[in-house]
């Protein structure tokens, strides 16, 4: 199983089968980037007041996020959506929650 943002979110939400969860957990442990991202996700989800970004960022509509989470997008669109999610703590918190 590949370590992607979508599988990382499923892992954190405890939606993976036990064998896949162990595999993803091991990959997170071995990857400093993934470990930092897990901590960032946990941090933004706990923040009580998450401010909107200073500069105007295009918001991703809810239907597109649901298609992303259901793995219904083309690889090019997945890359664009993930870039926008990772660029904003507010967007990351929204998707992770």
C-alpha positions in Angstrom: 0.0 0.0 0.0 1.3 3.4 -1.0 1.8 6.2 1.6 -0.3 9.0 0.2 -2.2 11.8 1.9 -5.4 10.0 1.4 -4.1 6.7 3.0 -2.5 8.8 5.8 -5.9 10.4 6.5 -7.6 6.9 6.5 -4.9 5.6 8.8 -5.4 8.5 11.3 -9.2 8.0 11.1 -8.7 4.3 11.8 -10.4 3.2 8.6 -7.7 0.8 7.3 -7.7 -3.0 7.8 -5.2 -4.1 10.5 -2.6 -5.4 8.1 -2.6 -2.2 6.0 -2.6 -0.1 9.2 0.6 -1.8 10.4 2.2 -1.3 7.0 1.3 2.4 6.8 2.3 2.8 10.5 5.8 1.4 9.6 6.1 3.6 6.6 5.2 6.7 8.7 7.8 5.7 11.3 10.5 5.4 8.5 9.6 8.7 6.8 10.5 12.0 8.5 8.2 13.9 6.1 5.3 11.6 7.0 6.0 11.8 10.7 6.0 15.6 10.5 2.8 15.6 8.4 1.0 13.4 11.0 2.0 15.9 13.7 0.9 18.8 11.6 -2.5 17.2 11.0 -3.0 16.4 14.7 -2.0 20.0 15.6 -4.3 21.7 13.1 -7.2 19.5 14.2 -6.7 20.4 17.8 -6.5 24.2 17.3 -9.6 25.9 18.5 -9.4 29.0 16.3 -7.7 28.4 13.0 -7.4 31.6 11.2 -8.1 32.0 7.5 -4.9 32.5 5.4 -3.7 36.1 4.9 -3.6 35.8 1.1 -6.7 34.8 -0.8 -6.5 31.1 -1.7 -8.9 29.4 -4.0 -11.1 27.1 -1.9 -11.8 23.6 -3.1 -15.4 22.8 -3.2 -16.8 20.1 -0.9 -17.8 17.8 -3.8 -14.3 17.8 -5.1 -12.9 16.9 -1.7 -15.4 14.0 -1.3 -14.4 12.7 -4.7 -10.7 13.0 -3.7 -11.4 11.1 -0.5 -13.3 8.4 -2.4 -10.5 8.1 -4.9 -12.6 9.2 -7.9 -10.2 11.8 -9.4 -7.6 11.7 -12.1 -4.0 11.6 -11.0 -3.5 15.2 -12.3 -6.5 16.5 -10.3 -5.3 14.5 -7.2 -2.0 16.3 -7.4 -3.6 19.7 -7.6 -6.0 19.0 -4.8 -3.2 17.7 -2.5 -1.0 20.8 -3.2 -3.9 23.1 -2.2 -4.7 21.0 0.9 -1.1 21.0 2.1 -0.6 24.7 1.4 -3.2 25.7 4.0 -3.5 24.6 7.6 -7.2 25.6 7.5 -7.8 23.4 4.5 -5.8 20.5 6.0 -7.8 20.7 9.2 -11.1 20.7 7.2 -10.1 17.7 5.1 -8.7 15.7 8.1 -11.7 16.4 10.2 
